[in-house]
């Protein structure tokens, strides 16, 4: 039956004494720390002693089967590749439409829409709070008229649409649905994702509008409306990406993301929805950071934890509810303005970790994103990176190719244990909403970010081209510059919409929305009527804000 554990242990100890120790003073300094980016110690060697193979079925199993450690589909990428999405959007709807068409022509298989800050915060482009930000970090969408232009010529029955939008997510979703109806697309086949994850906005990103409780109401209203009208749409993308970008560790990214997921499921059940109606439409969004093996282990640990939570905490019976489906994006925070060509190597390694970790869709950052929005040329290289992984690298031939690696399995177990510890503490605090309101999650992220920055400044964490191996002149980079006349043009478009729409119809639909809020009805049906009447985003958000109020964050010390 092979080597016994005792025999293997004795051989390992002999190797340490006779082979390893004579080399202990060679190579790197003996005091060098070997650990992951998240400070998990890394041993010199991993063997079967670090992995209990008798728990294989319990902890690993097979791809497509509980606990999904090895992937949620039995054939993984042998059946189909991940969806290749390039996060894009800038300026006006016309300019973004041109970029989306270009990327689809280059082989992208799904849209990923970036909105400007005024849209994310629920402002119209002509409001004072939007001044100077219109179209700068994403596309400006003020009404259905803009969404019609942005999606012009894009077949919504064949191309899925992912949108990074949170506080006003329901409104942007309804705009897409209204465009699809105008295209003659059956809403039953309309596919895509809205991020719609407000809890991480309070702790990590900041594009919130309303306080937590009414925000959770909007989310559960969206769950219920989509279950009835958009059954193929992913109603939320529970995001660890921004938690990691804010400075969390890998274990914190898992824990805080899944804690938010637990809160959404509890809210849905509290609103009378069945866990097996909501569960299959939940999706996740994780960061693909720089520590290659830690990231692979992170994705595997997150899948195993979520499967356990859904089956054993919530009693979900449908296996689709147990499956953690996730999109991944390479880590923008790791890109450097110094020697930006180095970012191509960073992005390639990060993308490979997402693929080996079993992502369902992927965005690869462009090399120039530490400087500006990506140019067409750099966006094309980023997309080609995914295509090379898919078609040339041989990594899609088998499911979970690193499964059974003693190192990867040990790291997966360590990350799962660390994340469980955080999850237990958050539950003791009363759940994710309470933990956010108390500032606990924010403090943990800030402290982790500070520790990592200290490592960079001390040189213990090497950033190639920035704190080591610098000194070369950085060649002039071609960067994308947003047209300075854009804001005025977008404001003129909003004015034209207001001047040409049926004002009485708009007023009636906004009044119906007001009544739905007061009477505690699902607000998506009246919001859809507002959208179709060409009410502006700011007008609809204004009605909601008049009842819900605006969130003011607590001081976090």
N, C-alpha and C positions, 0 to 999 in steps of 0.2 A: 504493500500500500504506500510505497514511497518513504521518504525520510520522516521519522518521528519528530515531534516538536522538540523533545529533549536533545535528540541527536543534532538537529539543526541549531539549537541554542549553543551547544558545546562547540560546534564548528564555527559559528559566528564569533564566539568569544576567542577562539584560537586565531581567527583571522584578524580580529582587532589587535591582539597582542603581537602576533608575528609579522603581519603585513601592514596594518594601518598605522600603528604607533611609530614605526621607524620613519614614516613619512610625515609625522605630525608637525614637524618644524619646517617643512618645505612648502612652497606655494605661497598663499596668502598668509598674513600675520596670524599667529595662533589665537589672538584675541578677537579676530574678525567675527562678527555676528552673522549667522546664517539664518535668515527668517524671511517670511513673505512680506509683501508691502504692508499687510495688516498685522505685522508683528507676531505671526505664528512661527514658533521655532521649527527649523528644518534640519532633520538629522542627516548625517553624512551618507547613509545608505538605508534603504528600506527593503525588507525581506518578508517572507510569509509570517514571521513573528509579529509583524505590525498589522496583520489582517486576519480576522477570524473567518476562515472560509466556511465554517459550519453555519454561519448566518447568511450565506449567499442568497437563498430564496427570500428570506425576510428583508434583507437590506438592499439587494440588487435586483434579483429576479431577471426578467427578460424584457426587452424593448416592447412597448405597447401593453405592458401588464403592470399591475400594482406591484411595488410602489413607484414605478416609472423613473427610477434612478437612471436607467440606461436609455431613456427616451420615451416619448409618448406614442410613437408609432412603431409598429413591428419592423418595418423595413427602413425607417428613417429616410435618408436621402437617396437610397436605391429606388424608392418609389417616386419621389419628386424632390427637387431642390427647395431650399428655403426661398421665401419671397424676397426678392432683391428690391429694397426700397431706398431711395436716396432722399433724405430730408431736404426739402427745398421750398422756396417761396421768398419773394422779395418784391418791393415796389407795389405796383398796381396789379390787378387781376390779369390784365393783358400780358404783362411781362412774365408773370409766374406761369401763365398758360403756355407761353413759348418755351420756358424752361422744362415744364412737365412733358410737353410733346417731344422735345429734344431727348430727354432721358428715356422716354418710352421707345423712341426710335433706336436708341443705343442699347436696348435690351433690358431696361428696368421692367419689373413685372408688377409693380404696385406703386401708387402715389403715397408720399408722406409729406403732409402740408405743414409748413411753418407759417405762423401768423405774426403780424407785428404786435408790439406791446399794447397799443390802444385797443386792438381787437381782443387780445387776451384779457384785458382789464374791463372790457365792456363799454368802451368809449367809441363814439363816432369820430371820424377823422377831423371834423370841423369843431369839435369840442376843445375848450382851452387846455384841458389836461393832456390832449393828444399832441399838442404843438411840439414840433421837432422830432417826433418819433414815428411819424406815419411812413410805413413801408420800409423801415430801416432794418429790422431783424426778421422780417417775414412779410407776407402779403397782407395788405389792408382789405378787409371785408366789412363793408358798412350795411349792406342789404342783399337781398336775393339777386339784385341786378349784378353785383360784383361776383357772386358765386356762379351765376350763369356764364359770365365771361371766363372765369377761371377754369371751369370745367367744359368749355366749348370744345367739341370735337373729341372728347374723351369718352369712350364707350363704357358707361358705368355698369353695364351688365357683364363686362369682361375684366374690368380693371378695378381692383379694390382700392379704397381710399382710407388712409390713416391720417388722423388730424391731431396735432399736439395742441389741444385746447381743453381748458378745465372749467373755470368758473362759468363761462357762458357756453359750455359744451353742447347743451341740449339745443340751443338756438342754431349753432353752426351745423349740427347733425340734421336738423329739420330743413335747413337751406339745401344741403346735399340731397335729401330725400325729395324735396320739391323740384330740383333740377332733374333728378332721375325720372320723376313722373312726367315732366315735360318731354323727356327723351323717349317716353313710352316704356320705360323699364319697370317690370314688376317688382315692387318693393320686397317681395319674398326672396328675390335673388340678389338684391343689393347687398354688397359685402364691404366691410371695412371696419375701422376701429376709431372710436374717440377716446382720448386719454381720460378725461372726465374724472381724474383722481385728485380731488380737492385736498385730501388730508396731507399729502406730501407738499402741497403748496404752503401750508401753514408752517411746516417744519424745515423746508429745504429750498423752496423756489420763489415764493412770494407773489405769484399772480393770482391772488384771491380777491373776491369782491364781498361776498356775504359771510356771516358767521357760520361756524360748523353745522349747527342743527338745521337751519334752512338749506344749507348746501347739501346736506345728506338727503333732505327731502327731494331736492331736484334730481339727485342721483337715483333714488328709488323710483321716482316718477318716470325717469328715463328707462330704467330696467323694465318697468311694467309696460310702458308704451312700446318699446322695441320687441318685447316678448309677443305682443299682439300684432305689430305692424312690420317689424324688421327682424325676422327670426334668424337671419344669417349675419346680423351685425354684431360685432363685439362691443358691448355697451360700456366697457371700462377697460383701461389699460393701467393696471395698478403698478405704479412706477417706482422702481428703486434707482433708476438712472440718475435722477436729480439728487437723490439722497447721497449717492456716491460722489457726484460732482461737487456737492457741498462739503465733502471731506470725510464721509463715513468710512469705516472699514468694510471689508467684504461681509463679515458676520453681521454687522449692523445693517448693511444693505438688505441682506436676506430677512432679518428679523423685523425691521421697521416696515418693509414692504409687505410682508405677510401679515403683520399686525394690522396694517391698514386694510388688507384683504379681509381679514376676520371681521373688522368693523363694518365693512360694506355688506358682507353676507348677513351679519346680525341685523343690520338696518333693513335689508331686503326681507328677511324673515319677519321682522317686527312690523313691516308694512303689509304683511299677509301674502308674500310671494313664496312659492315653493323653492326649496334649495336646489332641486333638480331642474327647475326652470331657469334659475339665475346662473347656477354653477357652470354649465357648459359654455356660456357666453362671456365668462370672465377671461381676461387675458392679462399678461404681465409684461413689464418693460424693464430690462436690466442693462446695466453698464457692462461693457467688455473692457476691463481696465488692463493695466500693464503687466501684472504678475501672471504669467501664462498659465501655470498649473493651478494656482489659487482660483483663477476665474473659472476654469473647467470644473473644478471641484465645487465651486459656489453654485453653478447652475444645477449640478446633480443633487446637491444637498437641498436646494430650494424645491426641486421637484418632489423629492422624498418627503420633505416636511409638509408641503401643501397637500399631497395625497393623504397623509395621515390626518391632517386637520379636517379636511372635507369629509373623509369617511368616518372618522372616529369621534370628532368633536361635534360635527353638524349632522351626522347620520345620513349623508348623501348616498343614494343607492345607484345612481347612474354613473358608470365608470368615467364618462366624459366630465363629470363634475370633479373627479379626483385629479384630472390631468392639468398640470401647469403648462399652459401654452405661452410662449414668450417671444417678444421681439427684443433684439439687442442692438445697441448702438455703441460704436467704439468711443473711447473716453475723450471728450473734447478737452477736459482739464489737463490731460497729459501732453497736448500738443504745444510746441514751443515756437515762438516768433523767431528765435535764434535758429539758424540752420534749418529752415522749414522743410527742406527735402528729407531730413531725417524722419519727419512725420509719416512718410510713406511706409517706412519699415515698422514704425509703431502701430500704425493702423492695420497693416497686414498681420502682425502677430496677434493683435486684439481680435481681429475678425476670425482668425483661425481658432482662437480659444472659444469664440461663440459657436462656431461650426462644430468643433469637437465636443462642446458642451450641449449641443442639441437644439439650437435656436430654430424657431419656425419662420422668422423673418429677420432681416439684418440691414442696418445702415452703416456704411463706412464713411467716416469723416474725410474731408479733403485736406490736403497738406497745408493749405493757406488759411485755414479757419482760425488760427491764432492771430491773424492779421486783418481779416475781413470776411465777408460772405464769399463762398467759393466761386471761382470763375468756371466757365463751361469746361475748360480744359482740365482743371483740377478735379472737378466733379466727375468727368469721364474717367480719369485715372482711378478714382475711388471706386467707381462702379466696376471697372475692369479688374480691380483687385478681387472683388467678389466672384467675378466670372472665372478668373484664373483658379481660385480655390475650388469652384464648382466643377470645372471642366478639365483642369490640367493636373491638379495636385494629388489626385487619388485618395482624398480624404472622405469621399462620399460613398465608397464601395462597401463599407460595413458599418453597422450601427455601433455607436459607443466604442470606437477603436481603442480608447485608453482604459476601458473598464477592466478591472482586474489588476491594474498597475498598483503595486503595493503603496507607492507614494500617493497616487491620486485617491485611492480608497481611504487611506489614513487621513488625508487632508479633507476629504468629503465628510468623514465622521467628525473630525475636529470642528469644522465649520457648522455642521448640523448641531453639535452639542452647544457651541457658543451661541448660535442663534436661538436655540430652545431656551437657554438661560435668559436671554433678553425677552423672549416672548412670555415666559412665566412672570417676569417682573412687570411687564406692561399689563398683563392680566391682573396682577395684584393691585396695580394702580387704578384699575377700573376700565382698561381698554385703551385703544389708540387715541380716541378723542380726548379722554381724560389726561393721558400722558402728554399730549400736545398742549392742552390747556394749562398743564402744570409746568410746561417748558422742559420736561425730562428729555424728550427725543432731541429737541434743539440743542440742549447742553451736551448730550452725548456726541452728536455730530460735530459740534464746535470744538470739543476737546480732542476728538480724533483728528480733526483738520489741523489743530495747533501742533499736535505731536508729529504729524507727518511733515509740516512745514519746518519744524525744528530739525528733523532728519535731513531735509534738503539743505537748509542753511549751514548745518554742521558738516555737510559732505558725506554723511553716512548713507544717504540715498542719492545715488548718482543719477543726474539727468544729463545725458550726453549732449554736448554742444551748449549747455547752459551753465552748470556748475563744474563741469569737467570736459576736457577736449574742445574747448572753445577757442577763441582767438582769431578764427578766420573771418574775413570780411563776408558778410551775408550779401549775396548778389541781390540786385534790385528785383523785386517780385512784381509780376503783373497782378493787380488786385481789382476786384469788382467794386466800382463806385456807383452808388445809387444816385440817380439823376436828381439834382437839387430842385428841379421844378415839379417833382412828383407830388409833393404835398399839396401844392396849389391845384394841380390837376385832379387829385383825388377829392379835395374839398368841393371843387366845381361839380364833380360827378354826384356827390351826395346832394348838393343843391338841386341838380337836375332831377334826381329821383323824387325829391320832395315836391318839386314844382309840377311834375307830370303824373303822379299817382292820384288815386281817388282818395282825397283827404277824409271824406266822411266814412269811407270803408276802414281806413286806418284807425280813426278814432273809435269806431265801433269795436274793432278787434282788440284794441288796447283796453277798452272798457271791459270786454269779456274776460280778458286775461286778469284784470284787477279783481273781478268777481270770483274767478276760479281760485285765486290765492286766498281771498277772504273765506271762501266756503270750503277750503282745504280739499279741493278737487285736483286731479292730475292736471298739471299746467301745460303738458305738451300739446294737447289738441288745440287749446286756444293760442298757444305760441305758433303752431303751424298756420293758423289762420292769419296771425299777424305777419308771418314771413311771406305768405302768398299775397298779402295786401301791400308788400314792400315797405312795411314798418322797418325802421332802422334798428341796428343792434342796440345803440344807445337808448332808443325809445323803449324797447322791450326790457332791457336791463333796468332802466329807470323805474318802470312799474314794479318790478320785483324788489328793487332796492327800497322803494317807498314803504314796503311791508317788512322786508327782511332786515334792513339796516346794512351797515358796512362794518366789516371786521376790523378791529383794532388789536394788534398783537400784544401779548404780555411782554414785559421787560424780562429778558433772559440774561442772568448774570453768571 
